[in-house]
Amino acid sequence: MNLPERVIICEQGARDGIQTVPAFIPTERKIELIDALSDTGVPLIEAASFVSARALPQLRDAEEVMARIKRRPGTRYTVIVPNATGAYRALAAGADEMGVFLSASDTHNQHNVNMSTRDSITALAEVMDIAKDAGIPVYGAAGTIFGCPYEGDMPPERVAWVMEEVLNLGCYRVVLGDTTGMANPRQVEQLMSYLVDRFPETPISLHFHDNRGMGLANILAAMQVGISRFDSSVGGLGGSPTPGAMGNVCSEDLVHMLHELGVETGIDLDKLIACARLAGELTGKSLPGHVVKAGKRSELACAN
Ligand code: ZN
């Protein structure tokens, strides 16, 4: 099996995860979770979103969270910004990196931000200027890459076009999102081979949701064609607010699989499992992760 030696994980629980929990999680508890995640050694944490408080009341305390978390040297703290106002807020909060987002599908982009994908690209130029003046790196996140719930399959040429535009804006890496968990491993292998060939110098991260239980299989397929950066969420927190819908690929299940495969992450798995328990406690949800329930494979001899 052709696998990278090391994988870089960006932890999404505090942003993509918490934003889907209907109840407001107290600021203190968000900080507690992010600090505990930092302590696992994870290299990237998406810590906040600077989308307007009206649109996303669950994360309305983003400034306070960013001001009070303990920044671990070796961890970078990213935030999501939708527009110039968000970009100025992110700069004031001292984000290490900001992310801009759009959907490859026009229909999904319309539903999300009320404009076409092309118009989003034009509008994001302002954010890029602000970030460039401040010397802050920006990543570009493109959703619905492996399928759109309104339009169905995304043609690979369309995905390549979006990537090209995002790179032309000045993003230093792209995050390709399977927004509603539509990818399958063969599709991942084919699309990623095509994109890696076309953009050999571009760092590509993949962001899978696990709606249909194919998240880890998709990551395994992507690793075999040279992808080594993935987003995941502690406890599998996140996803659609639809009852029963699954969230992001679960971080501790992913790290457990990678370590079993001999792939390094730099993450302390025991501490991450403790974070998953904390995430369940502070969201009051029963989270979908497996390892938090079954224990690590290496512990089975002494369990039960
Ligand atoms: Zn997501």
py3Dmol code that shows the C-alpha trace and the ligand (Angstrom):
import py3Dmol

protein = """\
ATOM      1  CA  MET A   1       0.000   0.000   0.000  1.00  0.00           C
ATOM      2  CA  ASN A   2       1.362   3.362  -1.049  1.00  0.00           C
ATOM      3  CA  LEU A   3       1.015   5.715   1.946  1.00  0.00           C
ATOM      4  CA  PRO A   4       2.645   8.992   2.997  1.00  0.00           C
ATOM      5  CA  GLU A   5       4.969   8.863   6.022  1.00  0.00           C
ATOM      6  CA  ARG A   6       3.175  11.699   7.704  1.00  0.00           C
ATOM      7  CA  VAL A   7      -0.248  13.305   7.487  1.00  0.00           C
ATOM      8  CA  ILE A   8      -1.136  16.870   8.496  1.00  0.00           C
ATOM      9  CA  ILE A   9      -4.507  17.142  10.217  1.00  0.00           C
ATOM     10  CA  CYS A  10      -6.533  20.316  10.585  1.00  0.00           C
ATOM     11  CA  GLU A  11      -8.928  19.968  13.522  1.00  0.00           C
ATOM     12  CA  GLN A  12     -12.379  21.320  12.683  1.00  0.00           C
ATOM     13  CA  GLY A  13     -14.401  20.603  15.831  1.00  0.00           C
ATOM     14  CA  ALA A  14     -14.335  24.121  17.241  1.00  0.00           C
ATOM     15  CA  ARG A  15     -15.600  25.636  13.984  1.00  0.00           C
ATOM     16  CA  ASP A  16     -17.289  23.228  11.552  1.00  0.00           C
ATOM     17  CA  GLY A  17     -18.357  21.116  14.524  1.00  0.00           C
ATOM     18  CA  ILE A  18     -19.694  23.642  17.012  1.00  0.00           C
ATOM     19  CA  GLN A  19     -21.415  25.737  14.337  1.00  0.00           C
ATOM     20  CA  THR A  20     -23.912  22.925  13.785  1.00  0.00           C
ATOM     21  CA  VAL A  21     -24.816  22.527  17.458  1.00  0.00           C
ATOM     22  CA  PRO A  22     -28.066  24.486  17.903  1.00  0.00           C
ATOM     23  CA  ALA A  23     -27.433  25.490  21.536  1.00  0.00           C
ATOM     24  CA  PHE A  24     -24.870  28.197  22.321  1.00  0.00           C
ATOM     25  CA  ILE A  25     -21.841  26.602  23.969  1.00  0.00           C
ATOM     26  CA  PRO A  26     -20.439  28.921  26.656  1.00  0.00           C
ATOM     27  CA  THR A  27     -17.208  30.697  25.702  1.00  0.00           C
ATOM     28  CA  GLU A  28     -15.309  29.120  28.616  1.00  0.00           C
ATOM     29  CA  ARG A  29     -16.118  25.648  27.353  1.00  0.00           C
ATOM     30  CA  LYS A  30     -15.087  26.410  23.785  1.00  0.00           C
ATOM     31  CA  ILE A  31     -11.755  27.665  25.111  1.00  0.00           C
ATOM     32  CA  GLU A  32     -11.402  24.540  27.254  1.00  0.00           C
ATOM     33  CA  LEU A  33     -11.932  22.345  24.181  1.00  0.00           C
ATOM     34  CA  ILE A  34      -9.511  24.282  21.966  1.00  0.00           C
ATOM     35  CA  ASP A  35      -6.829  24.313  24.692  1.00  0.00           C
ATOM     36  CA  ALA A  36      -7.234  20.565  25.142  1.00  0.00           C
ATOM     37  CA  LEU A  37      -6.976  20.076  21.378  1.00  0.00           C
ATOM     38  CA  SER A  38      -3.803  22.206  21.272  1.00  0.00           C
ATOM     39  CA  ASP A  39      -2.337  19.980  23.962  1.00  0.00           C
ATOM     40  CA  THR A  40      -2.728  16.916  21.696  1.00  0.00           C
ATOM     41  CA  GLY A  41      -0.074  18.395  19.388  1.00  0.00           C
ATOM     42  CA  VAL A  42      -2.380  18.810  16.377  1.00  0.00           C
ATOM     43  CA  PRO A  43      -0.613  21.116  13.901  1.00  0.00           C
ATOM     44  CA  LEU A  44      -3.661  23.109  12.734  1.00  0.00           C
ATOM     45  CA  ILE A  45      -6.828  24.096  14.557  1.00  0.00           C
ATOM     46  CA  GLU A  46      -9.709  25.916  12.919  1.00  0.00           C
ATOM     47  CA  ALA A  47     -10.618  27.922  15.975  1.00  0.00           C
ATOM     48  CA  ALA A  48     -13.324  30.350  14.876  1.00  0.00           C
ATOM     49  CA  SER A  49     -15.479  31.773  12.127  1.00  0.00           C
ATOM     50  CA  PHE A  50     -15.867  35.476  11.446  1.00  0.00           C
ATOM     51  CA  VAL A  51     -19.142  35.047   9.619  1.00  0.00           C
ATOM     52  CA  SER A  52     -21.656  37.591  11.009  1.00  0.00           C
ATOM     53  CA  ALA A  53     -23.132  36.832  14.426  1.00  0.00           C
ATOM     54  CA  ARG A  54     -26.586  37.118  12.873  1.00  0.00           C
ATOM     55  CA  ALA A  55     -25.825  34.331  10.409  1.00  0.00           C
ATOM     56  CA  LEU A  56     -23.978  32.159  12.917  1.00  0.00           C
ATOM     57  CA  PRO A  57     -24.964  32.993  16.517  1.00  0.00           C
ATOM     58  CA  GLN A  58     -23.255  29.835  17.849  1.00  0.00           C
ATOM     59  CA  LEU A  59     -19.856  31.398  17.090  1.00  0.00           C
ATOM     60  CA  ARG A  60     -20.662  34.999  17.990  1.00  0.00           C
ATOM     61  CA  ASP A  61     -17.935  34.960  20.668  1.00  0.00           C
ATOM     62  CA  ALA A  62     -15.129  34.367  18.122  1.00  0.00           C
ATOM     63  CA  GLU A  63     -13.084  37.395  19.266  1.00  0.00           C
ATOM     64  CA  GLU A  64     -13.138  36.375  22.904  1.00  0.00           C
ATOM     65  CA  VAL A  65     -12.291  32.768  22.056  1.00  0.00           C
ATOM     66  CA  MET A  66      -9.317  33.848  19.946  1.00  0.00           C
ATOM     67  CA  ALA A  67      -8.105  36.244  22.650  1.00  0.00           C
ATOM     68  CA  ARG A  68      -8.223  33.721  25.472  1.00  0.00           C
ATOM     69  CA  ILE A  69      -7.071  30.397  24.009  1.00  0.00           C
ATOM     70  CA  LYS A  70      -3.527  29.332  24.890  1.00  0.00           C
ATOM     71  CA  ARG A  71      -1.496  29.321  21.689  1.00  0.00           C
ATOM     72  CA  ARG A  72       0.744  26.303  21.592  1.00  0.00           C
ATOM     73  CA  PRO A  73       3.959  26.868  19.638  1.00  0.00           C
ATOM     74  CA  GLY A  74       3.799  24.401  16.767  1.00  0.00           C
ATOM     75  CA  THR A  75       0.029  24.727  16.333  1.00  0.00           C
ATOM     76  CA  ARG A  76      -1.396  27.235  13.853  1.00  0.00           C
ATOM     77  CA  TYR A  77      -4.817  28.735  14.470  1.00  0.00           C
ATOM     78  CA  THR A  78      -6.955  29.258  11.376  1.00  0.00           C
ATOM     79  CA  VAL A  79     -10.282  31.054  11.033  1.00  0.00           C
ATOM     80  CA  ILE A  80     -12.946  31.299   8.338  1.00  0.00           C
ATOM     81  CA  VAL A  81     -13.789  34.682   6.818  1.00  0.00           C
ATOM     82  CA  PRO A  82     -16.626  35.450   4.380  1.00  0.00           C
ATOM     83  CA  ASN A  83     -15.809  39.048   3.426  1.00  0.00           C
ATOM     84  CA  ALA A  84     -13.729  42.165   4.191  1.00  0.00           C
ATOM     85  CA  THR A  85     -15.416  42.772   7.564  1.00  0.00           C
ATOM     86  CA  GLY A  86     -14.596  39.218   8.581  1.00  0.00           C
ATOM     87  CA  ALA A  87     -11.017  39.614   7.357  1.00  0.00           C
ATOM     88  CA  TYR A  88     -10.446  42.737   9.503  1.00  0.00           C
ATOM     89  CA  ARG A  89     -11.922  40.919  12.514  1.00  0.00           C
ATOM     90  CA  ALA A  90      -9.620  37.942  11.874  1.00  0.00           C
ATOM     91  CA  LEU A  91      -6.566  40.209  11.680  1.00  0.00           C
ATOM     92  CA  ALA A  92      -7.493  41.978  14.922  1.00  0.00           C
ATOM     93  CA  ALA A  93      -7.918  38.568  16.571  1.00  0.00           C
ATOM     94  CA  GLY A  94      -4.407  37.517  15.540  1.00  0.00           C
ATOM     95  CA  ALA A  95      -5.337  34.540  13.361  1.00  0.00           C
ATOM     96  CA  ASP A  96      -2.308  32.720  11.914  1.00  0.00           C
ATOM     97  CA  GLU A  97      -4.139  31.972   8.704  1.00  0.00           C
ATOM     98  CA  MET A  98      -7.547  32.682   7.215  1.00  0.00           C
ATOM     99  CA  GLY A  99      -9.756  30.635   4.984  1.00  0.00           C
ATOM    100  CA  VAL A 100     -12.150  31.866   2.312  1.00  0.00           C
ATOM    101  CA  PHE A 101     -14.879  29.595   0.991  1.00  0.00           C
ATOM    102  CA  LEU A 102     -17.107  28.985  -1.983  1.00  0.00           C
ATOM    103  CA  SER A 103     -18.862  26.048  -3.619  1.00  0.00           C
ATOM    104  CA  ALA A 104     -17.925  24.482  -6.945  1.00  0.00           C
ATOM    105  CA  SER A 105     -21.661  24.148  -7.565  1.00  0.00           C
ATOM    106  CA  ASP A 106     -23.361  27.402  -8.548  1.00  0.00           C
ATOM    107  CA  THR A 107     -26.662  26.252  -7.063  1.00  0.00           C
ATOM    108  CA  HIS A 108     -25.055  25.386  -3.721  1.00  0.00           C
ATOM    109  CA  ASN A 109     -23.169  28.686  -3.715  1.00  0.00           C
ATOM    110  CA  GLN A 110     -26.454  30.533  -4.369  1.00  0.00           C
ATOM    111  CA  HIS A 111     -28.096  28.738  -1.443  1.00  0.00           C
ATOM    112  CA  ASN A 112     -25.127  29.441   0.811  1.00  0.00           C
ATOM    113  CA  VAL A 113     -24.140  33.050   0.030  1.00  0.00           C
ATOM    114  CA  ASN A 114     -26.743  34.166  -2.503  1.00  0.00           C
ATOM    115  CA  MET A 115     -24.416  34.585  -5.476  1.00  0.00           C
ATOM    116  CA  SER A 116     -22.832  32.524  -8.227  1.00  0.00           C
ATOM    117  CA  THR A 117     -19.444  30.869  -7.771  1.00  0.00           C
ATOM    118  CA  ARG A 118     -17.927  33.353 -10.238  1.00  0.00           C
ATOM    119  CA  ASP A 119     -19.337  36.298  -8.217  1.00  0.00           C
ATOM    120  CA  SER A 120     -17.924  34.803  -4.996  1.00  0.00           C
ATOM    121  CA  ILE A 121     -14.486  34.657  -6.621  1.00  0.00           C
ATOM    122  CA  THR A 122     -14.751  38.325  -7.620  1.00  0.00           C
ATOM    123  CA  ALA A 123     -15.971  39.336  -4.150  1.00  0.00           C
ATOM    124  CA  LEU A 124     -13.146  37.462  -2.383  1.00  0.00           C
ATOM    125  CA  ALA A 125     -10.457  39.582  -4.062  1.00  0.00           C
ATOM    126  CA  GLU A 126     -11.034  42.223  -1.379  1.00  0.00           C
ATOM    127  CA  VAL A 127     -10.304  39.720   1.404  1.00  0.00           C
ATOM    128  CA  MET A 128      -7.137  38.655  -0.414  1.00  0.00           C
ATOM    129  CA  ASP A 129      -5.921  42.272  -0.590  1.00  0.00           C
ATOM    130  CA  ILE A 130      -6.452  42.772   3.141  1.00  0.00           C
ATOM    131  CA  ALA A 131      -4.643  39.520   3.974  1.00  0.00           C
ATOM    132  CA  LYS A 132      -1.778  40.312   1.599  1.00  0.00           C
ATOM    133  CA  ASP A 133      -1.223  43.761   3.133  1.00  0.00           C
ATOM    134  CA  ALA A 134      -1.156  42.153   6.575  1.00  0.00           C
ATOM    135  CA  GLY A 135       1.111  39.302   5.444  1.00  0.00           C
ATOM    136  CA  ILE A 136      -1.363  36.589   6.520  1.00  0.00           C
ATOM    137  CA  PRO A 137      -1.585  33.403   4.424  1.00  0.00           C
ATOM    138  CA  VAL A 138      -4.995  32.467   3.061  1.00  0.00           C
ATOM    139  CA  TYR A 139      -6.353  29.079   2.115  1.00  0.00           C
ATOM    140  CA  GLY A 140      -9.241  28.622  -0.281  1.00  0.00           C
ATOM    141  CA  ALA A 141     -11.951  26.114   0.630  1.00  0.00           C
ATOM    142  CA  ALA A 142     -14.122  24.858  -2.192  1.00  0.00           C
ATOM    143  CA  GLY A 143     -17.175  22.771  -1.290  1.00  0.00           C
ATOM    144  CA  THR A 144     -19.349  20.279  -3.192  1.00  0.00           C
ATOM    145  CA  ILE A 145     -16.276  18.983  -5.031  1.00  0.00           C
ATOM    146  CA  PHE A 146     -17.431  15.371  -5.095  1.00  0.00           C
ATOM    147  CA  GLY A 147     -21.083  16.122  -5.703  1.00  0.00           C
ATOM    148  CA  CYS A 148     -23.762  18.675  -4.941  1.00  0.00           C
ATOM    149  CA  PRO A 149     -27.094  17.825  -3.310  1.00  0.00           C
ATOM    150  CA  TYR A 150     -28.821  20.037  -5.924  1.00  0.00           C
ATOM    151  CA  GLU A 151     -26.753  19.425  -9.064  1.00  0.00           C
ATOM    152  CA  GLY A 152     -25.339  15.932  -8.561  1.00  0.00           C
ATOM    153  CA  ASP A 153     -21.841  15.090  -9.872  1.00  0.00           C
ATOM    154  CA  MET A 154     -19.287  17.861 -10.392  1.00  0.00           C
ATOM    155  CA  PRO A 155     -17.355  17.585 -13.670  1.00  0.00           C
ATOM    156  CA  PRO A 156     -13.580  17.349 -12.992  1.00  0.00           C
ATOM    157  CA  GLU A 157     -13.036  20.312 -15.360  1.00  0.00           C
ATOM    158  CA  ARG A 158     -15.315  22.417 -13.179  1.00  0.00           C
ATOM    159  CA  VAL A 159     -13.330  21.442 -10.070  1.00  0.00           C
ATOM    160  CA  ALA A 160     -10.062  22.273 -11.864  1.00  0.00           C
ATOM    161  CA  TRP A 161     -11.493  25.652 -12.902  1.00  0.00           C
ATOM    162  CA  VAL A 162     -12.464  26.493  -9.313  1.00  0.00           C
ATOM    163  CA  MET A 163      -9.020  25.438  -8.091  1.00  0.00           C
ATOM    164  CA  GLU A 164      -7.332  27.566 -10.721  1.00  0.00           C
ATOM    165  CA  GLU A 165      -9.416  30.610  -9.761  1.00  0.00           C
ATOM    166  CA  VAL A 166      -8.765  30.104  -6.047  1.00  0.00           C
ATOM    167  CA  LEU A 167      -5.020  29.881  -6.722  1.00  0.00           C
ATOM    168  CA  ASN A 168      -5.157  32.952  -8.981  1.00  0.00           C
ATOM    169  CA  LEU A 169      -6.696  34.852  -6.089  1.00  0.00           C
ATOM    170  CA  GLY A 170      -3.474  34.171  -4.153  1.00  0.00           C
ATOM    171  CA  CYS A 171      -4.441  31.287  -1.873  1.00  0.00           C
ATOM    172  CA  TYR A 172      -1.375  29.224  -0.948  1.00  0.00           C
ATOM    173  CA  ARG A 173      -3.314  25.973  -0.514  1.00  0.00           C
ATOM    174  CA  VAL A 174      -6.762  24.645  -1.317  1.00  0.00           C
ATOM    175  CA  VAL A 175      -9.155  22.634   0.808  1.00  0.00           C
ATOM    176  CA  LEU A 176     -11.520  20.541  -1.276  1.00  0.00           C
ATOM    177  CA  GLY A 177     -14.699  19.708   0.578  1.00  0.00           C
ATOM    178  CA  ASP A 178     -17.141  16.834   0.306  1.00  0.00           C
ATOM    179  CA  THR A 179     -19.808  19.027   1.852  1.00  0.00           C
ATOM    180  CA  THR A 180     -22.599  16.465   2.149  1.00  0.00           C
ATOM    181  CA  GLY A 181     -20.618  13.212   2.120  1.00  0.00           C
ATOM    182  CA  MET A 182     -21.171  12.217  -1.521  1.00  0.00           C
ATOM    183  CA  ALA A 183     -17.651  11.003  -2.374  1.00  0.00           C
ATOM    184  CA  ASN A 184     -16.710   7.364  -2.846  1.00  0.00           C
ATOM    185  CA  PRO A 185     -13.146   5.990  -2.810  1.00  0.00           C
ATOM    186  CA  ARG A 186     -12.892   5.285  -6.539  1.00  0.00           C
ATOM    187  CA  GLN A 187     -14.104   8.779  -7.364  1.00  0.00           C
ATOM    188  CA  VAL A 188     -11.586  10.222  -4.874  1.00  0.00           C
ATOM    189  CA  GLU A 189      -8.752   8.256  -6.471  1.00  0.00           C
ATOM    190  CA  GLN A 190      -9.707   9.399  -9.984  1.00  0.00           C
ATOM    191  CA  LEU A 191     -10.369  13.070  -9.227  1.00  0.00           C
ATOM    192  CA  MET A 192      -7.305  13.453  -7.016  1.00  0.00           C
ATOM    193  CA  SER A 193      -4.993  11.781  -9.560  1.00  0.00           C
ATOM    194  CA  TYR A 194      -6.271  14.231 -12.158  1.00  0.00           C
ATOM    195  CA  LEU A 195      -5.818  17.274  -9.879  1.00  0.00           C
ATOM    196  CA  VAL A 196      -2.406  16.247  -8.523  1.00  0.00           C
ATOM    197  CA  ASP A 197      -1.239  15.865 -12.139  1.00  0.00           C
ATOM    198  CA  ARG A 198      -2.641  19.227 -13.060  1.00  0.00           C
ATOM    199  CA  PHE A 199      -1.482  21.127  -9.945  1.00  0.00           C
ATOM    200  CA  PRO A 200       1.677  19.279  -8.854  1.00  0.00           C
ATOM    201  CA  GLU A 201       2.964  22.172  -6.717  1.00  0.00           C
ATOM    202  CA  THR A 202      -0.261  22.987  -4.866  1.00  0.00           C
ATOM    203  CA  PRO A 203      -0.836  21.707  -1.339  1.00  0.00           C
ATOM    204  CA  ILE A 204      -4.285  20.066  -1.455  1.00  0.00           C
ATOM    205  CA  SER A 205      -6.227  19.263   1.728  1.00  0.00           C
ATOM    206  CA  LEU A 206      -9.379  17.186   1.704  1.00  0.00           C
ATOM    207  CA  HIS A 207     -12.375  17.792   3.932  1.00  0.00           C
ATOM    208  CA  PHE A 208     -14.717  14.816   4.051  1.00  0.00           C
ATOM    209  CA  HIS A 209     -18.058  14.578   5.748  1.00  0.00           C
ATOM    210  CA  ASP A 210     -19.126  11.139   6.832  1.00  0.00           C
ATOM    211  CA  ASN A 211     -22.850  11.261   6.032  1.00  0.00           C
ATOM    212  CA  ARG A 212     -22.732   7.873   4.349  1.00  0.00           C
ATOM    213  CA  GLY A 213     -19.911   6.187   6.259  1.00  0.00           C
ATOM    214  CA  MET A 214     -17.287   6.483   3.506  1.00  0.00           C
ATOM    215  CA  GLY A 215     -15.075   9.133   5.115  1.00  0.00           C
ATOM    216  CA  LEU A 216     -12.122   6.988   6.226  1.00  0.00           C
ATOM    217  CA  ALA A 217     -12.259   4.903   3.045  1.00  0.00           C
ATOM    218  CA  ASN A 218     -12.095   8.133   1.025  1.00  0.00           C
ATOM    219  CA  ILE A 219      -9.063   9.309   3.005  1.00  0.00           C
ATOM    220  CA  LEU A 220      -7.312   5.997   2.417  1.00  0.00           C
ATOM    221  CA  ALA A 221      -7.990   6.302  -1.330  1.00  0.00           C
ATOM    222  CA  ALA A 222      -6.665   9.881  -1.364  1.00  0.00           C
ATOM    223  CA  MET A 223      -3.472   8.952   0.501  1.00  0.00           C
ATOM    224  CA  GLN A 224      -2.693   6.342  -2.128  1.00  0.00           C
ATOM    225  CA  VAL A 225      -2.512   9.025  -4.801  1.00  0.00           C
ATOM    226  CA  GLY A 226      -0.303  11.318  -2.747  1.00  0.00           C
ATOM    227  CA  ILE A 227      -2.672  13.479  -0.654  1.00  0.00           C
ATOM    228  CA  SER A 228      -1.407  13.964   2.906  1.00  0.00           C
ATOM    229  CA  ARG A 229      -3.517  16.777   4.391  1.00  0.00           C
ATOM    230  CA  PHE A 230      -6.959  16.196   5.831  1.00  0.00           C
ATOM    231  CA  ASP A 231      -9.551  18.041   7.876  1.00  0.00           C
ATOM    232  CA  SER A 232     -11.387  16.148  10.594  1.00  0.00           C
ATOM    233  CA  SER A 233     -13.437  16.914  13.659  1.00  0.00           C
ATOM    234  CA  VAL A 234     -13.018  15.656  17.209  1.00  0.00           C
ATOM    235  CA  GLY A 235     -15.757  13.192  18.100  1.00  0.00           C
ATOM    236  CA  GLY A 236     -17.077  13.485  14.534  1.00  0.00           C
ATOM    237  CA  LEU A 237     -18.783  16.683  15.660  1.00  0.00           C
ATOM    238  CA  GLY A 238     -20.508  18.691  12.976  1.00  0.00           C
ATOM    239  CA  GLY A 239     -22.373  18.068   9.787  1.00  0.00           C
ATOM    240  CA  SER A 240     -25.863  18.970   8.890  1.00  0.00           C
ATOM    241  CA  PRO A 241     -28.303  19.975  11.637  1.00  0.00           C
ATOM    242  CA  THR A 242     -30.667  17.307  10.218  1.00  0.00           C
ATOM    243  CA  PRO A 243     -31.328  14.829  13.034  1.00  0.00           C
ATOM    244  CA  GLY A 244     -29.235  11.709  12.561  1.00  0.00           C
ATOM    245  CA  ALA A 245     -27.009  13.177   9.821  1.00  0.00           C
ATOM    246  CA  MET A 246     -23.339  12.462  10.372  1.00  0.00           C
ATOM    247  CA  GLY A 247     -20.684  15.108  10.723  1.00  0.00           C
ATOM    248  CA  ASN A 248     -17.095  15.481   9.667  1.00  0.00           C
ATOM    249  CA  VAL A 249     -14.757  12.537   9.588  1.00  0.00           C
ATOM    250  CA  CYS A 250     -13.984  11.816  13.231  1.00  0.00           C
ATOM    251  CA  SER A 251     -10.476  12.958  14.253  1.00  0.00           C
ATOM    252  CA  GLU A 252      -9.682  10.274  16.805  1.00  0.00           C
ATOM    253  CA  ASP A 253     -10.892   7.491  14.483  1.00  0.00           C
ATOM    254  CA  LEU A 254      -8.729   8.959  11.701  1.00  0.00           C
ATOM    255  CA  VAL A 255      -5.645   9.316  13.929  1.00  0.00           C
ATOM    256  CA  HIS A 256      -6.148   5.786  15.271  1.00  0.00           C
ATOM    257  CA  MET A 257      -6.327   4.417  11.713  1.00  0.00           C
ATOM    258  CA  LEU A 258      -3.254   6.389  10.621  1.00  0.00           C
ATOM    259  CA  HIS A 259      -1.163   5.266  13.595  1.00  0.00           C
ATOM    260  CA  GLU A 260      -2.233   1.640  13.022  1.00  0.00           C
ATOM    261  CA  LEU A 261      -1.065   2.070   9.404  1.00  0.00           C
ATOM    262  CA  GLY A 262       2.278   3.424  10.604  1.00  0.00           C
ATOM    263  CA  VAL A 263       1.546   6.957   9.369  1.00  0.00           C
ATOM    264  CA  GLU A 264       2.693   9.731  11.711  1.00  0.00           C
ATOM    265  CA  THR A 265       0.483  12.636  12.758  1.00  0.00           C
ATOM    266  CA  GLY A 266       2.382  14.198  15.685  1.00  0.00           C
ATOM    267  CA  ILE A 267      -0.861  13.865  17.696  1.00  0.00           C
ATOM    268  CA  ASP A 268      -1.196  12.223  21.120  1.00  0.00           C
ATOM    269  CA  LEU A 269      -4.131   9.855  20.529  1.00  0.00           C
ATOM    270  CA  ASP A 270      -4.940   9.339  24.224  1.00  0.00           C
ATOM    271  CA  LYS A 271      -5.283  13.075  24.719  1.00  0.00           C
ATOM    272  CA  LEU A 272      -7.405  13.313  21.569  1.00  0.00           C
ATOM    273  CA  ILE A 273      -9.753  10.604  22.857  1.00  0.00           C
ATOM    274  CA  ALA A 274     -10.108  12.620  26.064  1.00  0.00           C
ATOM    275  CA  CYS A 275     -11.012  15.645  23.888  1.00  0.00           C
ATOM    276  CA  ALA A 276     -13.735  13.581  22.190  1.00  0.00           C
ATOM    277  CA  ARG A 277     -15.262  12.837  25.608  1.00  0.00           C
ATOM    278  CA  LEU A 278     -15.089  16.535  26.416  1.00  0.00           C
ATOM    279  CA  ALA A 279     -16.756  17.409  23.077  1.00  0.00           C
ATOM    280  CA  GLY A 280     -19.594  15.003  23.862  1.00  0.00           C
ATOM    281  CA  GLU A 281     -19.999  16.493  27.321  1.00  0.00           C
ATOM    282  CA  LEU A 282     -20.079  20.114  26.240  1.00  0.00           C
ATOM    283  CA  THR A 283     -22.417  19.584  23.290  1.00  0.00           C
ATOM    284  CA  GLY A 284     -24.662  17.205  25.222  1.00  0.00           C
ATOM    285  CA  LYS A 285     -24.614  14.956  22.167  1.00  0.00           C
ATOM    286  CA  SER A 286     -23.860  11.323  21.712  1.00  0.00           C
ATOM    287  CA  LEU A 287     -21.072  11.614  19.159  1.00  0.00           C
ATOM    288  CA  PRO A 288     -20.526   9.068  16.390  1.00  0.00           C
ATOM    289  CA  GLY A 289     -16.834   8.214  16.963  1.00  0.00           C
ATOM    290  CA  HIS A 290     -15.898   4.525  17.229  1.00  0.00           C
ATOM    291  CA  VAL A 291     -12.561   4.515  19.063  1.00  0.00           C
ATOM    292  CA  VAL A 292     -13.919   6.533  21.973  1.00  0.00           C
ATOM    293  CA  LYS A 293     -16.357   3.652  22.581  1.00  0.00           C
ATOM    294  CA  ALA A 294     -14.294   0.600  21.566  1.00  0.00           C
ATOM    295  CA  GLY A 295     -10.915   1.781  22.861  1.00  0.00           C
ATOM    296  CA  LYS A 296      -7.673   1.609  20.917  1.00  0.00           C
ATOM    297  CA  ARG A 297      -6.828  -1.668  19.191  1.00  0.00           C
ATOM    298  CA  SER A 298      -3.638  -1.869  21.239  1.00  0.00           C
ATOM    299  CA  GLU A 299      -5.649  -1.851  24.479  1.00  0.00           C
ATOM    300  CA  LEU A 300      -7.990  -4.706  23.657  1.00  0.00           C
ATOM    301  CA  ALA A 301      -5.981  -7.305  25.552  1.00  0.00           C
ATOM    302  CA  CYS A 302      -6.545  -5.545  28.848  1.00  0.00           C
ATOM    303  CA  ALA A 303     -10.088  -4.341  28.174  1.00  0.00           C
ATOM    304  CA  ASN A 304     -12.972  -6.547  29.385  1.00  0.00           C
TER     305      ASN A 304
END
"""
ligand_1 = """\
1
ZN
Zn -17.410 20.842 6.635
"""
view = py3Dmol.view(width=600, height=400)
view.addModel(protein, "pdb")
view.setStyle({"model": 0}, {"cartoon": {"style": "trace"}})
view.addModel(ligand_1, "xyz")
view.setStyle({"model": 1}, {"stick": {}})
view.zoomTo()
view.show()
